[in-house]
């Protein structure tokens, strides 16, 4: 028998009484193979459900940041208490603890905090006294001792960080899906099931819009060498294995992804003698406005970048108020191919461009890294672009 496993159940796996019973059944089944288990839970359900994070936030109009974090943390605490109680009713020695009790330590960002460390003392003590410890995900304690909450999808981070810190034998993510796919099957009918994927490729897919596992969780798993099983909530069987490293043969592209709706800004200047000074000033203004930028391209006296579509008005105002000339193309979307295996392969960009050109899709901007190639396209052509790239690289 193995020593310890970590399991994570997301909000959709806990929405209804039937879902919760099914999750408890799956937990007990896994305990047949392990001496101990840590279960990380999200808030029950989604917006509109009584204890979901969005429903709790709707109770107040404009809480200050640390109060907002406290409110957002409540849903997971409720889930943990309910789950532990259901386990005890089935004869399992279990206790529920908060994320801060579990040792999750973060920075001071409150509602979008970043994980900094994990302190295991209290969790170790809880495991000595119980067969199963149920941890409220998505939350922790800041360096100032206040309740903090991670970014959306933060329960994945909680589960992965705990698994790494405890050197768990296995991390299982239970989800209401039948596989991780090479693309969103609702947008790309030819999407293929992925049985095995590297943590790095999954991280890149997540950063570029695939909503399966939080990218920070994939990063932690890769760094710690953790093998993750994504399991079906319906059957309890593995649907995709996430491994620290996979040696591939043949296909070097893992998937196609698309990010959130965006707007492209094109800025220029006639007043600065130093282009470095201009870029520093312009980019600093956008950053000071609290807006995240993406897809930077700099050339001569001009530059291009993208921001989330909901921030278009804010960025327009800050640039205009400071005399920076700009034009926008909106709405747009970034489409990407992902695969660490493409590094060093000749002709990938040529095939990428040709596939979009054949589909009659203009590339408004491109960026690339060792594991991705991305293009900005008009939003109404996003799905067509994803399908064209998927046919070119994954349906051959």
ZARO-745776 format. One line per field, with one value per residue (C-alpha): residue in one letter; chain; y, x, z. Coordinates in steps of 0.5 Angstrom, whole numbers, plus 2048, in hexadecimal, padded with zeros to 3 digits. Layout:
residues N
res = [a:...]
chain = [A:...]
y = [Y:...]
x = [X:...]
z = [Z:...]
//
This chain:
residues 396
res = [x:x:x:x:x:x:x:x:x:x:x:x:x:x:x:x:x:x:x:x:x:x:x:x:x:x:x:x:x:x:x:x:x:x:x:x:x:x:x:x:x:x:x:x:x:x:x:x:x:x:x:x:x:x:x:x:x:x:x:x:x:x:x:x:x:x:x:x:x:x:x:x:x:x:x:x:x:x:x:x:x:x:x:x:x:x:x:x:x:x:x:x:x:x:x:x:x:x:x:x:x:x:x:x:x:x:x:x:x:x:x:x:x:x:x:x:x:x:x:x:x:x:x:x:x:x:x:x:x:x:x:x:x:x:x:x:x:x:x:x:x:x:x:x:x:x:x:x:x:x:x:x:x:x:x:x:x:x:x:x:x:x:x:x:x:x:x:x:x:x:x:x:x:x:x:x:x:x:x:x:x:x:x:x:x:x:x:x:x:x:x:x:x:x:x:x:x:x:x:x:x:x:x:x:x:x:x:x:x:x:x:x:x:x:x:x:x:x:x:x:x:x:x:x:x:x:x:x:x:x:x:x:x:x:x:x:x:x:x:x:x:x:x:x:x:x:x:x:x:x:x:x:x:x:x:x:x:x:x:x:x:x:x:x:x:x:x:x:x:x:x:x:x:x:x:x:x:x:x:x:x:x:x:x:x:x:x:x:x:x:x:x:x:x:x:x:x:x:x:x:x:x:x:x:x:x:x:x:x:x:x:x:x:x:x:x:x:x:x:x:x:x:x:x:x:x:x:x:x:x:x:x:x:x:x:x:x:x:x:x:x:x:x:x:x:x:x:x:x:x:x:x:x:x:x:x:x:x:x:x:x:x:x:x:x:x:x:x:x:x:x:x:x:x:x:x:x:x:x:x:x:x:x:x:x:x:x:x:x:x:x:x:x:x:x:x]
chain = [A:A:A:A:A:A:A:A:A:A:A:A:A:A:A:A:A:A:A:A:A:A:A:A:A:A:A:A:A:A:A:A:A:A:A:A:A:A:A:A:A:A:A:A:A:A:A:A:A:A:A:A:A:A:A:A:A:A:A:A:A:A:A:A:A:A:A:A:A:A:A:A:A:A:A:A:A:A:A:A:A:A:A:A:A:A:A:A:A:A:A:A:A:A:A:A:A:A:A:A:A:A:A:A:A:A:A:A:A:A:A:A:A:A:A:A:A:A:A:A:A:A:A:A:A:A:A:A:A:A:A:A:A:A:A:A:A:A:A:A:A:A:A:A:A:A:A:A:A:A:A:A:A:A:A:A:A:A:A:A:A:A:A:A:A:A:A:A:A:A:A:A:A:A:A:A:A:A:A:A:A:A:A:A:A:A:A:A:A:A:A:A:A:A:A:A:A:A:A:A:A:A:A:A:A:A:A:A:A:A:A:A:A:A:A:A:A:A:A:A:A:A:A:A:A:A:A:A:A:A:A:A:A:A:A:A:A:A:A:A:A:A:A:A:A:A:A:A:A:A:A:A:A:A:A:A:A:A:A:A:A:A:A:A:A:A:A:A:A:A:A:A:A:A:A:A:A:A:A:A:A:A:A:A:A:A:A:A:A:A:A:A:A:A:A:A:A:A:A:A:A:A:A:A:A:A:A:A:A:A:A:A:A:A:A:A:A:A:A:A:A:A:A:A:A:A:A:A:A:A:A:A:A:A:A:A:A:A:A:A:A:A:A:A:A:A:A:A:A:A:A:A:A:A:A:A:A:A:A:A:A:A:A:A:A:A:A:A:A:A:A:A:A:A:A:A:A:A:A:A:A:A:A:A:A:A:A:A:A:A:A:A:A:A:A:A]
y = [800:807:80C:813:816:81C:81D:824:824:82B:82E:82B:824:827:82B:826:821:81C:81F:81F:818:816:819:816:80F:811:813:80D:808:80C:80B:803:804:809:80A:811:817:81E:821:828:82B:831:834:831:832:838:83F:83F:839:83B:83A:83B:841:845:845:846:84D:84F:850:856:85C:85E:85B:85D:858:854:854:851:84C:84A:849:846:840:83F:83A:835:835:833:82E:82B:82A:827:822:820:81F:81A:816:816:813:80E:80C:80F:813:81A:821:828:82D:834:836:83A:834:830:835:838:83F:844:84B:851:852:84F:84D:84B:849:845:83F:840:83A:834:833:82C:82B:82C:827:822:822:821:81B:818:818:817:812:818:820:824:82B:831:833:83A:83D:83E:843:849:84B:850:84B:84D:848:848:845:842:843:840:838:839:833:82F:833:831:82A:82A:82E:829:823:826:827:821:81D:819:813:816:81C:81B:820:81E:822:821:820:81A:81C:822:823:826:82C:82E:829:82E:832:82D:827:823:824:81E:81B:81B:815:818:81F:822:827:82C:82B:82C:832:835:833:836:83D:83D:83C:835:834:82D:82E:835:836:838:831:82E:832:82F:828:828:82B:826:820:81F:81A:81C:818:81C:817:817:819:814:80E:80F:80D:811:815:818:817:81E:81C:820:81E:81A:818:819:816:818:81E:824:828:827:82B:832:837:83E:843:848:84D:853:85A:85C:862:865:86B:870:877:87D:880:87C:87C:875:86F:86C:871:871:86A:86A:870:86D:866:869:86D:866:862:868:868:860:85D:857:858:852:851:857:859:85F:862:869:86E:86A:864:85F:85B:858:859:855:858:85A:85F:862:869:869:869:86D:873:872:872:878:87C:87C:87E:877:876:86F:86B:865:85E:85B:856:851:84A:847:840:83C:835:832:82C:82C:827:82D:830:830:82D:831:833:833:83B:83A:835:839:83F:83B:837:83E:841:83B:83C:844:846:84C:84C:853:851:84B:849:843:83F:838:835:839:83D:842:846:84C:84B:84F:84C:84A:845:842:83B:83B:83C:837:832:834:833:82C:829:82B:829:824:820:81E]
x = [800:802:804:800:7FC:7F9:7F2:7EF:7E8:7E5:7DF:7DB:7DD:7D9:7D3:7CE:7CD:7CD:7D4:7D7:7D5:7D8:7DE:7DE:7DE:7E4:7E8:7E6:7E8:7EF:7F0:7F0:7F7:7FA:7FB:7F9:7F6:7F6:7EF:7EF:7E9:7E6:7DF:7D9:7D6:7D7:7D3:7CC:7CE:7CD:7D4:7D8:7DD:7D9:7D3:7D6:7DA:7D3:7D1:7D5:7D6:7DD:7E1:7E8:7ED:7EF:7E7:7E6:7EB:7E8:7E1:7E4:7E7:7E1:7DE:7E4:7E4:7DC:7DE:7E4:7DF:7DA:7DE:7E2:7DB:7D9:7DF:7DE:7D7:7DA:7DF:7E5:7E9:7E9:7EA:7E9:7EE:7EF:7F4:7F8:7F8:7FB:801:800:803:803:805:800:7FC:7F6:7F1:7F6:7FC:802:804:80B:80C:808:809:807:807:800:7FE:803:800:7F9:7FB:7FE:7F7:7F3:7F3:7F0:7F1:7ED:7F0:7EC:7EF:7F0:7F3:7F8:7FC:800:806:802:7FE:7F8:7F3:7F5:7F2:7F6:7F4:7EE:7EF:7F4:7F1:7F6:7FC:7FA:7F9:800:804:802:803:80A:80B:809:80D:806:806:801:7FC:7F6:7F1:7EA:7E6:7E0:7E3:7E5:7EC:7F1:7F0:7F5:7F0:7E9:7E5:7DF:7E3:7E7:7E3:7E9:7EC:7F0:7F0:7F7:7F9:800:802:808:807:80B:807:800:803:804:7FD:7FA:7FE:7FB:7F4:7F2:7EE:7F0:7F6:7F8:7FF:802:800:803:80A:80A:809:80E:813:812:812:80A:806:7FF:7F9:7F3:7ED:7E6:7E1:7DC:7E0:7E6:7EB:7F1:7F0:7F6:7FD:801:808:80E:812:810:814:810:811:80D:808:80C:806:802:7FC:7F8:7F6:7F2:7F2:7ED:7EB:7F0:7F1:7F7:7FA:7FF:803:808:80B:80E:811:816:81D:81E:81A:81C:819:813:811:813:80E:808:809:80A:803:7FF:803:801:7FA:7FA:7F9:7FD:800:802:805:80A:80D:812:814:817:813:80D:80A:805:802:7FB:7F7:7F1:7EB:7E7:7ED:7ED:7EA:7EE:7F5:7F2:7F1:7F7:7FB:7F7:7F8:7FF:800:801:7FF:7FB:7F7:7F3:7F0:7EB:7E8:7EE:7F0:7F7:7F7:7FD:800:804:809:810:812:812:818:81E:819:819:813:80E:80D:80C:807:804:803:801:7FB:7F8:7F9:7F6:7F0:7F0:7F2:7F6:7FC:7FB:802:806:80A:80E:812:816:80F:80A:808:802:7FE:7F9:7F3:7EC:7E8:7E3:7E8:7EB:7E7:7E9:7F0:7F0:7ED:7F2:7F8:7F5:7F5:7FC:7FF:7FB:7F6:7FC]
z = [800:7FE:804:802:7FC:7FB:7F7:7F5:7F3:7F0:7F1:7EB:7EF:7F5:7F2:7F5:7FA:7F5:7F2:7F9:7FB:7F5:7F7:7FD:7FA:7F6:7FC:800:7FA:7F9:801:800:7FC:801:808:808:804:803:800:7FD:7FB:7F8:7F9:7F8:7F1:7EC:7EC:7EF:7F3:7FB:7FD:7F7:7F7:7F2:7F6:7FC:7F9:7F7:7FE:7FE:7FA:7FA:800:801:7FF:805:807:800:801:807:804:7FE:802:806:800:801:808:808:803:807:80D:809:806:80C:810:80A:80B:812:811:80C:812:80F:815:812:813:810:810:80C:807:80C:811:80C:80B:805:805:800:7FE:800:7F9:7FD:7F8:7F3:7F7:7F5:7F9:7FD:801:805:80C:80E:815:817:811:813:81A:817:812:819:81C:816:810:80B:80C:808:806:804:7FD:7FA:800:805:809:807:80A:80F:812:80E:80A:802:7FC:7F6:7EF:7EC:7EB:7F2:7F5:7EF:7F2:7F9:7F7:7F3:7F9:7FE:7FA:7F9:800:803:7FD:7FC:7F8:7F3:7F2:7EF:7EC:7EB:7E6:7E2:7DB:7D7:7D5:7D4:7CD:7C8:7C7:7CA:7C7:7C7:7C2:7BE:7BC:7BB:7C1:7C4:7CB:7CE:7D2:7D5:7D5:7D8:7DD:7D9:7D3:7D8:7DB:7D4:7D2:7D8:7D8:7D1:7D3:7D4:7DA:7DD:7E2:7E5:7E1:7E8:7EB:7E4:7E6:7ED:7EB:7E5:7EA:7EF:7EB:7ED:7E8:7E8:7E6:7E3:7E5:7E3:7E8:7E5:7E5:7E9:7E4:7E1:7DB:7DA:7DE:7DF:7DF:7E1:7DA:7D4:7CE:7C8:7C1:7BB:7BD:7C0:7C1:7C7:7C6:7C4:7C9:7C9:7CE:7D1:7CC:7CB:7C8:7C4:7C5:7C1:7C4:7C1:7C2:7BF:7C5:7C8:7C7:7CA:7C8:7CF:7D2:7CE:7CF:7D7:7D8:7D4:7D6:7DE:7DD:7DB:7E1:7E6:7E3:7E6:7DF:7DC:7D5:7D0:7C9:7C9:7C3:7C2:7BC:7BB:7BE:7BF:7C3:7C3:7C9:7CB:7D1:7D4:7D0:7D6:7D8:7D1:7D4:7D9:7D5:7D0:7D5:7D8:7D2:7CF:7D6:7D5:7CE:7CB:7C4:7C3:7BF:7C0:7BD:7C1:7C3:7C2:7C4:7C5:7C2:7C3:7C2:7C8:7C8:7CB:7C6:7C0:7C3:7BD:7B8:7B2:7AE:7B4:7B3:7AB:7AC:7B2:7AD:7A7:7AB:7AD:7A6:7A2:7A7:7A5:7AC:7AD:7B2:7B6:7BA:7BC:7C2:7C3:7C9:7C9:7CA:7C7:7C1:7C1:7BC:7BE:7B9:7B9:7BE:7B9:7B6:7BC:7BC:7B4:7B6:7BB:7B7:7B1:7B6:7B9:7B2:7B0:7B6:7B9:7B4:7AF]
//
